[in-house]
Amino acid sequence: MKAKESTFTSDKTLLNSLLDNIRSGKIQLPDFQRGWVWDDEHIRDLIESVSLSYPIGTIMLLETGSESVRFKPRRIDGAPEPKEELEHLILDGQQRLTSLYQSLLSEWVVSTKDARKKPITRWYYMDMRAALSPNGDRSEAIASLPEERQVRNFRSEVQQDYSTKGKEYEACLFPLNQVFDSADWRREFNAHWRHDAEKGKLFDEFEREVIDRFKSYLVPVIIVKKQMPKEAVCQVFEKVNTGGVNLTVFELLTATFAADDFGLRDDWAKRAKRFKERRVLTGTQSTDFLQAIALLVTYTKRLHAVKSGTPEENVPGISCKRKEILRLNVDEYQEWADRAEGGFLQAARFLRRQRIFDGRDLPYRTQIVPLAAILAWLGKDAEPDGVQARLAQWYWCGVLGELYGSAVESRFARDLPEAISWIRDGGPLPKTVEDANFVPSRLYTLRTRNSAAYKGIHALLMREGCLDFHTGQAIEEQTYFDDRSDIHHIFPKNWCDRKGIDAGRRDCVVNKTPIAAKTNRMVGGNAPSVYIPSLQRSATIENRRMDEILKSHIIDAASLRADDFESFFQAREVALLALIEQAMGKPVMREMVNPDLQFEDDYEGMESEEGTT
């Protein structure tokens, strides 16, 4: 059996050779690498380690030349324009190689930071006498000098001056950017000291004990071969990168597309700006957009394969997982980006019809991905009322069934083809509709915006046309924002506390409804028998009209006016379950609810969200 070819090699390379390849352009960075960040102390520590032949860790390089793994390269900070063809990209070791290149090979001053993260510029030197002292500390022999090569006190008075070659020679201070080619400096050093034997001996020993260590220093280097798949390369980078950089799939794809001269970041910025004009899309992320495109691309490939008669076992799957996004090419992105954007904008209109107006009220941001993909595929075919009704059923099943909280990519991949088949061809119910189940006792544990179903019930009440207690107006998009509508207690918290109503029932969604902020302040902590007549007098509302307003919130007016919390609670629980059934298009199991059950989830943080009335 033939052995599988290794995807990497491991060897040791001279430090000087690595730095020379950086200068020539043979070694560069992939564009997704973050900027160089090491400070002065880290640089001096690194120089010390090399000067003592201590290990500094392994460098990992990626072999270039693959058509499947193409990243836009960029020079290491401080390196000149490339003069030779690119051979390797740095996956791990950027900070170390940049620090060593700038301090040991570059002709330019090193731009770094001090311990307080303040930008500084530095030249690096080695005090030859201190370096060779038998009782000396090598770290103290490494000098980090300002750009003007003068050390000043707090009054800006020059205390030490090494601003000329002669002053370097006088102080026996060796510039470390000459360490790989020290012949000229040595000749001038000897000439300065008129070929003094003691100084010649000093340099000989320094060369033997320090300079030669730099010249012979070997760095362990792993070279990842170009045959490795892109997603594997990206995974390797994230796992080994010593800076702990967590790259997003968007950043990686940006670097890939840059190799084809396409600015993904700029393209997304324009689309994101248009998304932000729809408040419900303000939280939409670049990854959400890429997932929708990946769904559309892979769905298209699957349909083409089936149509061409490809055997079932070879038909590609539908996916929007990380590896599928990384496999997208520029042509596929450009083919689908506009339609995907249109899908998200259609999703915003759909959500407004469901009375979800703002990003904070969105039950699941994740569910917008398959929704946008479905709408992008359907286009104008999504407009008829019957199609909208099916989309709404699918959407509310996902929300009230709480199906999009985790491990959602596999559900996304089913949603697109199943919803399209159901809507266009009368196919079977999507699995999201089949899987959805709302347990009645869940009403008791829905208390804050931490729950998708809580926000969903809030929207359903508005969708059903609930009217504000004071203005009598339906909560449409404009009034929602103008009146700062939110979900508030019906029996106020303070009243419930005075009457000994347990916190679970007091704060759950059964005792909540959408009303304007001003109306909520008028309610205060009063009993319903007090605040209802007060609201009626303030707004000149007749009893019959107020009963209609309360009914629009599926509130039993008689029990509310009588301050009968138990009767109100039981009636509204039944009414909310009917509302949920209507939205999901399927029954819920009305099991006996235990009013003494423990109320655990969705409780933290409620005070800051809804006040204390």
C-alpha angles and dihedrals in degrees: 000000000000114000116242112253114250118248093215145029130215127208144131123264132190112258090226090057093051092050092046089053090052090052093049094046097246088119119044140150127265107246092243091067113108122238126283110272111168117131131221095268093053091049093051091047090052093049090049092053094051092045089056094042091246118154118262098188136261126307119216121206132183118222111232130215099078119130092208096049107048121154126173107250128220132188123259110258108278097017119125126242109296115265099181136048117280114256107165141021122210113245097168128014103046095134094048096044093045092049092049094043094051096043099038108030112016121097090212130085114262116250108211141132137262126233090279090054091250113149113253137165122228145183116205123224138171121223099224096203094047091047092055097043108121092219096035130115112237092214090060090054092061111089123200108198130188119251093267089050093234127121114215135188126232090278089056091248115149110250099169126020124196097152096127134050090244091057090050090053092045091054093041087235111157118207107230094212085072094054096106094044107028101148097099093045091049092050092051091044091055091045091051090054091043090244093300108189094222092052091047089052090048092055092045090055092043090051092049097045101035117009094047090052090059092046094050097038111131122206121202106239128191113197115202108211121237091243092073112108118253095244090052091050090052092047091050091050093053094046098048103032106119093207091065092235113175105204120202121225087244092060092048093048090046089058091047094050091046088066086065092046093252117136104216093172093056092044092052092046090060093048093045089054090055090047091054089059084070105064093206089061097049092106095049109125133206090250091056089055093048091048091055091050092048090053091052094045095048092043089054092050091050093051091049091050093050092047092051092054098252111171112260093245090057098045109115118242129239113251145154098186121133096267092052092051090050089053092060114113128207094258092054092047093050092046093056107024097088093046091047090051089050088052092055092048090049088049089056090054091047091051092050088056087054087052094249102136108159137046092240090058094051107116094209125008087193094061090064088072097067091033091056092045092051092048092045090054095045096044110171090357087076093066103078116100094241092054091048090051092054092046089051091051091050091046097049092045087057093047101042092037086052092224102148102063100101144356089025103153093083091050090049089054091054095041097063101054095032095050092045091050092046094048100039105029105024091248125166122298114282113256089244089063092044094047096047116108130165116202111208093223087063087079088072094056099045104099112135144023088272086089125071091208091053091056089042094057089047089056094044091056090053091044089055089057105257112184128220112259092232109028097033089220125138114247103250125163096275097045090044091063099029093052094035091233117197140158112277141170119281094198099038119242095239092052091048091051092051090050095046096246108165116252093239096062093033093059103032124106092260087072094043134085139163115267136149120273092241091051091050090054089052090052090054115161095317129128115261088245086062104038098042094060090041091054090047093052092046094050098031091240120166120226093250092051092048090051088054090050091050091047089055085064090048089247121148101236097202096055092044093051089048093051087238100154096176095053092042092050096049093047094047093047090057091046094050091050089053089051090051092049090051093051094046094042091225137082126262122220106255098209120171108279117222108221090199095059118128114265106214116142130064094022106106118093097017096125094062091046103050111014127236106279 
